[in-house]
Each structure stands twice: as C-alpha cells, then as structure tokens.
Amino acid sequence: MTRPTFLRLKYSRVLRYNLFVNGKGSARADTAASPTVEATRKPRGAPALAHAEGEWLCGFCLNRVAHDQDRFKYEGKDQFTFYNPDGMRFEIITFTQTAGCQQTGVPTLEHTWFPGCAWSFCVCNRCGQHLGWYYSGAHDFAGLILNRIISSRTWN
C-alpha cells in the first residue's frame, strides 16, 4: 500500500525525531539503517508512539481522533465515497463520536451528502487540520476522510 505523500513525510519526521532524541547517529533519516541506532530503546521525554488496537489517528500529528468501536452505520454502511461540487473525491468513514476532534463552522444543509443531516467542519483539536465533517439532524455522527487519518493497526 502506497501512503500519501504527507504520511510518508510524517513517518520521516517521526523517525528523525526519534533518532535525534536517542542521541545516536544524526537527525538524518538515512541513519535509520545504521546498526548503532537502538530501535527498541524509548528515550526519556519522547512522545509515546504506541497506540491501542482499533484507534484512528490524525494523519498530520498522530493525535487520537476515533476508535473502531464507535463506527456508525448509515443505511447499513460505514464507508462511503462522495464528490463535492468541485469534483473532489472523498472517501469517508463514519463514527458516532470523535475524541480528538472539534466542530467548526455553522451547520448547513447545502450540498449535504446525507439527506436531512446538516454538516460542519471537523478538525483535529491538536493541529487544527481538516479531517472531515460533523453531521447533525436525523442522526448525529462524524465522517472522517480516510486519507487524512491513520489506523493504529497500520502505525504499530
């Protein structure tokens, strides 16, 4: 599976950070293959990168944003592909709740993908990146954009 460019860059930044705080090698990503780097040692003060099974993380800052147990089935499905009025394609996963996101904007029914549900923006509450939309109306749920979130199964 090929990761989007922003995810490859994120992995590279995390790798450089870990190399830098370990104090082994340089902060360059090409030192990862060096036998002097201890991959199993967790430096003191470094962020924890292990996440629980089934969690979904922000693809930009790795903030925990949702969990598989909170997936929401709308008319029997929890994954959808939609196009906005500009023709941009979005693959989304629906969740009943999101732990690491916040709602921005005023809900509107204009161009909604779910009839009777008004949408507003859903952004990561750590880095502020747009991760999807909140929907309210007949059902309250969030739709997170698949290529802007990472499954902990992939990350660990």
Secondary structure, 3 states (H helix, E strand, C coil): CCCCHHHHHHHHHHHHHHHHHHCCCCCCHHHHHCCCCCCCCCCCCCCCCCCCCCEEEECCCCCEEEEHHHECCECCECEEEEECCCCCEEEEEEECCCCCEEEEEEEECCCCCCCCEEEEEEEECCCCCEEEEEEEECCCEEEEEHHHEEEHHHHC
